[in-house]
Amino acid sequence: MRLSWHDLGSARADRAGGKTVEMTGWPTTALPAKAADYFLLTGEPSCCAGCVPGNPLAVIEVFAETPIDFNSGALRLGGTWHVVTDDPSGWRYQLRGARVVGGLGRRALLAASPLVCLPVPAMAQPVTGTTIDIHSHAGNLLYVNSGGGNHPFAPVAAPMRQGGMAVICLAAVADSPTARVSEGRIRPFRDPKPGELYANIQKAFARLHRLVRDQGLTIIRDSAGLRAAHAERPSVIVSVEGGDFLEGKPERVDEAHQRWQLRHLQLTHYRPNELGDIQTEPSVHGGLTPAGADVIRRCNQLGVVVDIAHGTYELVKQAAKVATRPLVLSHTSLTQRPAPWTRLITPDHAKAVAATGGVIGIWPIKDIFGTYRSYAEGFARMAGVVGVDHVGLGTDLQGLLGGSTIPGYDELPQLAAALRDKFTAEETGKILGGNYRRVFEACIG
């Protein structure tokens, strides 16, 4: 069954619910993309990037079987027609299981119907600024000791370009030799040997730099580099998850800064280390240690972002008193009733980070946020507690034990579209990178 744009809003379109239909139109995404498996279809080409008609009867929400290439302009799509009556965004029609069918002749293009481009709602404005994921392990980075240290890399740069992701904080992990999955969570199972985790991080740094070279990525070393970053030439900020490799020696921050271009350091990970306590194990130090305080001071002096993810609330409060620069908590989400050993944080925990001028990254745990809409609601809840200026994106890509709501950077446009149901274009730009950029510049100078 073929539908035309003149059918939308009519009994003919409404009676087609559940049937296989064909529809011709032009794809639109929230961020520039060459292909996507979720997008909007309109009856005429968008007059500007991100322009979507304000009338929900002039837009079709498309869910494709596999990413669809947009290079050909107008598309003829087949799929199952759904009539929606309770969509929060107001969309009326969906095409599910969509796929490209046939080719497009002149008559089919004309049949796509010259609709008038209606006033553009605020949520349809393009995202502005530099997009940044503030915590990522993309590219199979974590396979440091697999295959003799030569485990194949997964694509990073191509999905970043496709989805419009300009920068990722690419995190090597310091404590991996001493941690494993136990009782449904990652836990330390032995103490490291002297120098073991220092040696491990050298191999992890070397693998990170090989990935950068292999995929033509750029390393950001200063604020000017971050300001110049864009998705067409994706970049990374060298990061470490867990200061275990320091072994309580602040001077090793200088070495990593100079030799490996470290610019983002998370103090703790999955073992209470020489710097402080963690959320997922019993307290050993009562929060931040004196060595941890010295590392924060050294990072502030040298120009390294301090990340207190995984740290206890006591550690965060003490770190906030020591730090002279904003703090980052790169990947978590909000809870009102924390469970034992949770990685989620309470409103007071979040406010302690925001009070430094910092940013809290919301991570896409599938069991918590099953859809992009619910994920966007997670950002909104955090913004309701600390303000939109203190919320960011921390995907923990390829670092999650379970499923991820955003499994790849090519899906960033879908998240952006969901965020625009909750935030203005300016606010969405802050969340997707602007807020972290501000903190990075404040820390790096």
N, C-alpha and C positions, 0 to 999 in steps of 0.2 A: 504494500500500500504506500502510495506517495502522498506526502503532505506538502502544501505550500505555506508560505508565511501568511497568506491571507486566511488560512484555516485556523491559525492560533486564536484562541478565545471563542471559537465556534463549537457547536455541538459535534461537528465532524472530528475535530481534534480531540475533544473530550471522550468521545466514544471509542477512540483508537487505543485507549489505555490497555496495555498488555499485549498489543499486536506488534508485529514486525513492520517497521515503516522505513521509508527513505526520505531524507531531507537534505537540501542543498543550502549552504551558507558559508560564512566566513568565520574562522576561529579567532578568538580573543583570549589572551591570558593576562593575569595581573602584572606579571613581569615579562620582559622580552624572552621568548623561547622559540627554538626551532622545531620542537616537538613536545607533546605532552599527552598523558592519558586522561587528564581532566582539564576541561576548558569550557568556555562559553561559545555558543554559535549564534551569529546575528545574520540578519537578512541582507546586509550590505557591508562593505569593508569599513572598518573603524576609521574615523576621520583623524584620530590621533592615538598614540600609544595608550592602551588601557581604556579607551572610550567604550562605554557600554550603554545602550539605550536605557533610559530610566523606566521604561514600561516593561514589566515582567512578562507581558504577552508578546514581546518582541525579542525575547532571549530564550535560548534553550541551553540547559545545563547538560554537558556531555561527559559520560564516563566510558572511556574506550577500553577495549580488551588489551591492547598494547599501545605504547606511545605512537601518535599519529604525526607524520611529517607535515609541517605547515608551509613548506617552500612553494607548493603549487597554488597558493592563494585560496580560491573557493574550493570547498570540499562537498562531495556527495557522500553522505553517510547513511549506512543502514544500521538498525539496532532495534531494541525493544523500547516502545514508547511508554512513558510513565506520566500520569497526571497527578500532580502533587497539590494537596490542599492545606498542608500545615507546615510549609517550609518557613523558618524564621526570616530568611532573606527575601521571601516573597516570590521566589521562582515558581512558575506554574508547571513547566514541562521539563522532563528529563529524557535523554536518549541514553540507555544503558547497553553495555556490550557493544558499543559503537565500533564500526569498522568502515574503511573506505570502500566504496563500491563503484565500479565503472569509471568512465571518464566524463569530462564536462564539455559539452558543446556550447555553441552560442545560445541555443534555445534554453538550455538548462541554466546558464548564467543569467539570462533575462528573467527566468522563472524565479530566481532567488529574490526578486521583488525589491524595487527601490524604496525602502522605508525611510522616513525622515529620522535623522539622528536627533533624539530627544535630549533634553538637558541632562548633563552628566552628574550623577550623584557623587557626593564626596568620596564614598568608598571606592569609586571606580578610577580615581586619580592614580597615576603611576607612583610607585614607591621612589622616594628620592634618597640620595646619599649612598654611602658605601655599605653593602651587605656583608655581615660578618657573623660567622659561627664561632662562638667564644670557647668551644670545647669539642674537639674532634679527634678521632683515631683513624681517619679515612685512609684508604689505599692499602689495607692489610698491614698497616704500620706495626701492629703489635706482634707480628710473627718474627720476632727478633732472632730467636734461636732455632727456628724451623728450617729444614732443608739446608742445614749447614750455614744458616744466615742468609740464604738466597731464596726465600719463599717469594713467589711472584707477587708483584704489586697489583692492586686493583685500580681501575681508572679513577682518577680524582679530578684532573683538570677539565676533561670533557664534560662530565656531569655539572661541574661548577659553571662552565660557560653556558651550558644548555639552560640551567635553572636561574642564572643571574647571580650566583654567589661569587663575590669578589675576593673574600679573604676568609681563611679558616685558621684558628689557633690549633695547630697540629701538635698533639701531645704525645711525646714519648712517655713510657711508664717506668718508674724507677724500681718498684718493689715486686715486680712480677715473679721473680724466682722464688719468693717466699710466700706466695698467696695462691689459693686454689678454691674452687667451689666446694662448700661444705654447709650442710644444713640449709640448703637453698639460697645461700648467699656467699659472697667472696670473703674469705677469712685468711689471716696468716696461719701457717701451719708449722713454721719453724723460725728461729732467729737467723739472720744472715751472718755469714762469716765476715770477718773484718775485710773491708775492701771489695766484697762481692758485688754489692749494689752499685758502687762507684764504677766497677768494671762493666757491669751490665748496662749502665746508662751511656757509657762511651759507645758501645755497640748499637744501642737504640738511637743515639744521635747520628751515628754514621749511616744507619739505615734511613733515617728521616732525610738526611741530605742526599742520599742516593735517589730516593723517591722524587725529591725536588728536581734534581738534574734529569732524571728519567722522563718526567712529564712536563718539563719546561715551565715549572712554577718559579715564582719570584719570592725571595725571602725579604720580609719587611724588617728593617732594622731601626727605623726612626719614624717620627711623626710625619715627615715629608713623604716618606714611602707609603704610609697608610693613606694619606690624603690623595696620593696619585693612583691608588689601587682601583682597578675596575674589573668587571667580570670577563671581559674579552681576553685579559691576560691574568689569570688567577694567581693569587699570592697566598703565602703562609706566614704566620707568626710562630716561631719556634717556641714550643711550650714543653713543660714537664709536669706530669701528674705524680706528685709525691717527692718531697725533698729528702728522701731516704739516702740518696747518693751523696749528700753533703756530709753525712755522718756527724752532724752537729758542727761542721766547720764552715762558717760564713764565707771565708775566702774562696771556697769552691764556686760560689756564685759568680765571682769575677772570672774565673777560668771558663765556666760555661758561657758566660756573656761574650767573652772575647773569642773563644775557639769555635763555639757552635752557634753563636748569635742568639742565645737564649734571651727572650723578652717577656716571658710569662711563666711564673713558677707557682705551682700549687703546693702548699706546705706539706700536706698529709694525703694519704690514700687509704690503703687497707691494712695498715699496721700502725699502732701507736709508735711513732718514731721519736727521734731525738728532738723534734721541733714541737710536738704536741699530741693531744688526744684526738680520737676520731669518733664519729657518731655510731659506728657499727661494732665497737668493742668497749668493754669496761674502761672507765677513766683510770689512767696511770699517773698522770702529771697534774691533774686538776686544771687542765686547759693548756695554755701556751707555756712552753719552757723558756728559760733565759736564752738558750741557743736559738729558739724560734723567734724571740724578740730581736735578737741580733741579726738574724737573717732578714727579717722585715726591714730593719733599719738599713741594712746593706742594699737590699733591693731598691728602697726609696732613694738612696744616694746614687746608685749606679744607673737606674732607669730600667727596672724590671717590674712588670705588673705582679702584684701579690694576690694569689687566688686562695681563698680559705674554704673551698669546697671540701666536703668530708669532715671538716673540723667540727668539734662540739660547739654548742652555744657559748660555753665558758671560754673556749679558745677564741671565738669570734669577738666576744666582748673585750677580751684582753688585747687581741690584735688591733682592735679599733682604737684603743688607748695609745698603742705604740706607733701606729702608722701615721705618717704625715702626708700620705697620698691616698686616693680612693682605693678601696678593696673590691675585689671581684669574688662572687660565689658563682662559679661557672655553670653548674648543672644541678638542678633540684626542682622542686615545686612546693606549693603551699599546702599545709595541713593544719587543721584546728585541733585535731586529736592525734598526736604523734604516737605511733606504735613503737614497741621496743626495737632498738637498733635501726630505726628508720633513717633513710637518707633524705627524707622530706624535712621541711623546716616550718617552725611556727611563725606567726606574725611578728613576735618580738625578735626572733632570730633574724628575720628579713629586715626589720627596721634598724637593727644594729649595723647591717651592711650598708643600707641606704644612707644612714646618718654620716657615713664617711664620704658620701658623694658617689658611692659605688654602684655596681650593676649586678643583678641576679639573673642568671640564665635559666630559662625554663626548658626542661628536657622532655623528650617525646616518648615517655613510657607507654607502650601500647595498652597495658592493663589499666592504666589510669586515664589515658586520653585515647579512646578508640577511634576517633575521627578527627579530621582537621578542625571541625567546628568545636568539639570539646577541647581540643588542644588550644585553640584560640581563647576559649573560656578560661583555661588555666593561666594564660597571660593576663587576661582581664582581672582575675581574682588577685593575682600578685600586684598588678597596677593599682587595684583598689586599696591595697594595704600600704604600699610604699610610693605610689605615684608612677606614672608612665616613664619618667626620666630615669628610672632605676631598674628597668626590666630589659632583658636581652634574650637571645637565642643561643642555647647550649645543647646541641643535638647528641653529644656523646656518640657520634656516628661510629659504628663498628666496635663499640665498647660496651654495649648493653647485653645483659644476659638473655633477656626476652626480646619480644618484637618492638619495633620502632614505628611510631606514627609517620615519621618522615624518613624512609629508608634510604633516600638518595637525594643529592642536591638538585637533581633535575626536577624534583617535586616542590621546590621552593615556591613557584608561582601558586600552587594550591594552598600553601600555608598563608601566603600574602593575601590571597582572596578571602580566606576565612578571617584573618585579622582585620580586614577592612569592614567586616560586619560589626566589629567591636570598637574600632579606632579610626581616627582620621588618617588621611594619607601621610601627614607630617608625623603623627604618632607612630604609625606603622614603620616609617623610615627610621625613627629612633630605636624601636624595638629590634629591627632587623639589622642594626649596625651602628646607628648614630650614637647611641648611648655608650657603647663600648669604645668607639672612636674617641669620644670625649675623655673617658677614663684613661685610655692608652696615652693620649697626648699629655694628660696631667701627670702621668707616671714617668713617661719617657722624656718629656721636656722638649 
